Amino acid sequence: TYMPSDKVLTIKSSNFEEQVLKSPIPVLLDFWAIWCGPCKAISPTIDELAEEYEGRFRIGKVNVDEESELVRNFNIMSIPTLIAFKDGNQVEKIIGARSKSDLKDLLDKYI
């Protein structure tokens, strides 16, 4: 049975600076919504990556329906959108669902 990982952080405007900008390790944010089919499809992959990359990459989710400020700041037009950050800077943005191997390639680039 699929269980969401407790390693995936919930990122909000209120903790964005602390969890993302000041993170000592790279961060991957998944901008998603409950009504988004492709978001649901990649959710298990995001959870697996959070487990596999624990301590090397921080993985977080941003609910676009609740975090309009972050959606505006990062110009999110469609979801899922995945954004990678390193040293507080946005280094990569991927729009749409991707395979696990594609996402691992992305993460490995920034470790």
VENURGI-V283540 format. One line per field, one symbol per residue. burial: # if it has 24 or more other C-alpha atoms within 12 Angstrom, else .. Layout:
# VENURGI-V283540
burial->???
This chain:
# VENURGI-V283540
burial->.......######..#..###.#.#########....##..##.######..##..########..#..##..#.#..########......##.###....#..##..#.
